[in-house]
Amino acid sequence: MSQQPFEIQVKFACQQCGQEIGVVFGSEPVLSINCTTCHQTFSVMRPAIAEEILIDWKNEALIQKIRADQSQSSNASLMMLIIQVIELLTWRDNGAGQIEAIKLMRQWLVDNEAAPTISELMRTNSSQRLNKRH
């Protein structure tokens, strides 16, 4: 596919007098043209052609693939977090597993920035708790 803009010829009938008007587009997206008979002014947009549409579809497909890959990666990361938290919460100890689970969840939120508001809230709450203890 060449990167040069295609010349596109567009013809249409004047809405006032019916005169046929022809426009040739180069690289410009919009042209303003006057009817030679009645002097009505028209703004005409350059139509998209099949090759340009195909490029847009390829770009959209690539974007959707990247989103799907990110979503799959996020889901796998979240599943691993859930498993680790469950393991920590089922420790038979004096609550150290719960503390470790909370630390792990906080770190995951910060690392993944999945919910910036939640991670910021966690940071704020932990700093407030530290200040109350001191």
N, C-alpha and C positions, 0 to 999 in steps of 0.2 A: 504494500500500500504506500502510495506516495504521500508526502507531507504537504505538497502543493495544493492550494485550494482549487476545487473544480469550478470551471465556468458553468453556470447554470442559467438557462434561458427560461423565463416565465412569461406566459401570455395570458391576458385576461381581458374581459370586456368592461369598458367604463360603465359605472352604475348610472350615470346621468344620461349619456347619449348613445351608449352601445358601441362606441368606437373600440377597436381592438388595440390594446396597449401591450408593448413588449418591453421586457426588462432583462438585462444580462448582468448576473451577479459574478463578481470575482471573489475576493476575500471579504468584502464588506457584508456585515450581517443584515443591514437595513438600508434601503434606498428610498428616496422620496422622488416621485415622478409626477409630471402633469400630463393630463390628457391634451393632445394637440388640438382637438376640436372644441371642447367646452372649458378647458383650463382647470378642470377639477384636479385637486392634488390628492395623491395616494401615497401612503407609506407602505412599502412592501418588505416583508421579512424573507430572508434567504431560506428556502426550504432545506430540510435535512435530507441527505441522500442515503442510499442503502449502506455505503461504506462507512459513513459517519455514524449511522445508527448501530452498525455492527461493532465499531470501536467502543461506543457507549455501553453496549451489552456486554462486551468482553470485560470492560472495567468494572461494571456492576457485578458480574460473576466473580471476579477476583476479590472484590470487597466482601461479598457474601461468603466466599470460601475462607477468607481471613477471619471473619466474625465467627463462623462455625468452628474453626480451629481454636480460637480463643475461648469460645464457650465450652468446647470439649475439654480443653486444658483446665479451665476454671472448675468445671464439674468434677474432674479427677482430683484436683487439689482440694476441693471442698469435701469430697468423699474420704480422702486420706485424713483430713482434719477431724471429721466425725468419728472415724475409727480410732484415731489417737485419743480423742477426748473420752470416748466410751472406755477405752482401756485404762485411762488415768482415773476416771470416776469409779471404776470397779476395783481399784486397789483396796486391799484390806489393811488400812493404816489409820492413822489419827487425823485424816483430813489433808495430808500432803498431796494426795492425788487430785483433790478438788482445786487446790491452789495451783498446781502444775497445769491442770486443764484450763483454768482461767487465763494463766500466763500464755499458754499455747494459743488459745483463741484470740487473745489480744494481739499477739505477734502476727498471727495469720491475717487479721484484719488490717494491721498496719502494712504488712508486706504486700498484700494483694490489693489494697485500696478498693476493695469491693464495695465498701460502704464508708466513704470518707467521713460522713457525719457520725457514724457509730464509732469509728476508730478515734475521732477527735474527742467524742464524749468519753470514751474509755480512758484516754490520756488525761482528760480533765478530772475525771473521777478519781483516778489513781493518784494524781498529784494532790487533790484535796484530802484524800485519806492520809497521805504521807504527812501533810501539814498538820492534820488533827492529831497524829500520833506524836509529833515532836513538840 
